């Protein structure tokens, strides 16, 4: 059977938050605007969409900035290692399609990471519009652990329903990663939870609800070494 590797994107596959990075790189004052919107109660994906509308750069400048987002040493090597061992590799992220595809294309990863579950985004001229993964016109997904636009647990459940995997390895950092790790992984699976981030804190506080092996990580080299331990052909 095939192994499945699931990457979160922000602060996991990449070493930054793509939603904030793009504004900090292109128009720093819009980063402040984004934070103000979020603090006022605007849902995060909507706040990102509204702030993107204020960017004055071109489509090409935006994509170029996204392609250059930092990645930790060892992380891309970890992706390549999992691929050479025959694993399926997917991304489940609260970023958006354009942000993620820009990076994947820049690093020639589109043939390795073929499936990305994230908020859809499209350009209208030079303006990028982001919509929620769980459309706002649908009934709520009903998961109390997750934000209204995305339940990562239900996404992983759907992935599992399509195929039987020998092992699932999940790499994450944030609170949004807790749901799939707590509800969808078995004792045969592994969670790499980033040190000093919310996912690891929640996993430690709710250890009785988590069946998978939990391994803290800090660097891409930690992930590479972890893959070398846990992934067999």
N, C-alpha and C positions, 0 to 999 in steps of 0.2 A: 504493500500500500504506500501511497504517497504521503509525505509530510507536508504540513501547511505552516507557513510563516506569515504572521500578521504583524505589520508595522503600523503603529501610529505615525503621524508625520511630524508635527511641531514638537520640538524638544526630544524627539525620538530618532526618526530617520535623519532629520536635519537638526542642527544645533541652534535653533532660534524659533521664534513664533512668527510664521510667515504673515499672519494678519497684521502684526505690528511692524515687522521688519520693513515691509514695502513702504510704509509711510515714513519711518525713520530714515530710510535711504533717499527717498525722493522728495518729500515735503514734510519735514519734522513737525511743523505746526499742526498738521492733520493727525498726527499721533495723539496730541493733546485733545483734539476735537473728538477722536474716537473714544478716548477714555471718558470724556465728559458725557458723551451719549450713553455709554455703557453704565456709568454711575447714575445717570438719570432714570434708568430702568428700561432703556431700549434693549431688546434681545440682541445678543452679541452678533449673530449673523446679519441681522438687519442693520446694526450699527456699522459693520464693515461695509455693507452695500452702500449705505448712505454716505460714508466717508470716501469710498472709491469714486463716487460721482463728483467729488470735489477735486480730485487729482487733475492737474493740468498737463501731465506728461503724455507722450504718445504711447500707443499700444506697444510699439517696439521697445521703448525705454522701460516700460513696466515689465515686460517679459524678460528683458535683459537683467534687470535688478533681481527678479525672482530666480533666475537661473543661477545667480551667483550667491545664493543664500549659503551660509556656512554649514559644513558637514564635518563631523568629527573624524579624525584619523581612525581607520579600521572599519568604519561603518559600511562603506561601499565594498570593501573586501569581504565583509560578512555577508552582504547580499550576494556577491558572486559565489562565495563558498556554498551558501544554501542552494543556489541555482545549480551548481555543478553536482550537488548531491541529489538532485532530482526533486527538490521541494517546489511546491507552488508558493508563490510569494504575492501577497496582496497588501494593499494599504486601506485602512479604515480610519478616516480622519475627519475632523470638524473644520478643515481648511476649505479648499474648493478646487475644482477640476483644473482651472487655468494655472493656479499657483503650483499645484503638484506636477502637472504635465510639463510645465516650463523647466522644472528641475530635472525630471526624468529624461526629457529630450536632450538637455544639456550634457547629461552624464551617460547618454546612450543606454538607458535602462528600460526603455519602453518595450523591448522584446523579452525582458526578464520579469518585470512587474507589469502584468497585462491587465490586472483588474484593480480599479481604484473606486472605493465607496466613499463619496464625499459630497459636499454641497455643490450643486451644478453652477457653473459660471459661464457667461457668454459676453463677448464684446459687442457693443453697439457703437461703431466708430472707434474712438479711443477710450470709451467709457466701459469699464468692466462691471457687469451686474451679477450679483451673487444671490441665489435663491436657497431656501432651506432644503436639505435632503428630504426631510419629512414635510411635505408641502403644507402650507398653512391652511389650505382649504379642505384638508383631510381631517377626520376625527383625530384627537390626540393619541399618540402612541401608547400612553398610559403607564410608562415606566417612571416610577418616582425617583429613580437614581440618576436619570439622564436629562439633559436640556431638551426643550420642546422640539428643536429642529432635528435631533438625531438620537436614536437609541442604538449604541454600538452593540449591545447584547443581542438585539433582534437581528442586526446585520450578520453577526457571527452565527447565529442560529440558522439563518437562511443559507449561509455558506456551507455549514455542516450538513444541512438537509439535502444538498445537491450531490454529496460525495462522502465516502467514508475515508478518513485520514488516519494514518498510523500514529501520528503525534501532531499536536498543535503547539506552536511556539508563538507567544504574544509579546511584543516589545512596546512598552508604553511608559507614560509618565504622569498623566493628569487624572483628575477625578472622573472624567468621562470614560476612562479606560477600566474603571472598577467594575462596571456592570458586566461586560463580557467575561472578565476574569473570574468574577464570583459566580456567574450563572451558567456559563457555557463551556468551561474547561474541566477536564477530568483529572484524576490522579496521575494519568500518563502524560499530562501536558506540562508545559513550563511557561511561567511568566517572568520576563525580565522587566523589573520595575525600577525606574531611575531613582538613585539616591537623592534624598532631600526634596522629593517631589510628592505631590498629593497621592498618587496611586500607591506608592509604597506605604505611606502612612495609613491609608485606608485598609490595605491588605493586612498590615500588622495589627490594626485595631479590630479587624473582623476575621481573624485567622481561622476561626471555626467554620466560617461560611465558604472558605476557599479550599478546593480539592487539589489544585495544581501545585507543583513545586514553584516556589517564589525565589528568584535570585536577584538581588540588587545589582545595579550597574551604574557606572559613571562615565565611561568612555566607549567609543566605538570598538576599541581593542578588547574591552570587556565582552562586548557582544560577539565579536569574532571568536574569542576563546570559548565563550559559552556555546556557540554553534558547534565548534569543533568537539565539545564534550557531548552534546545532546543529539546531534544529527548524524545518523548512520545511513549508509546506502541500503 
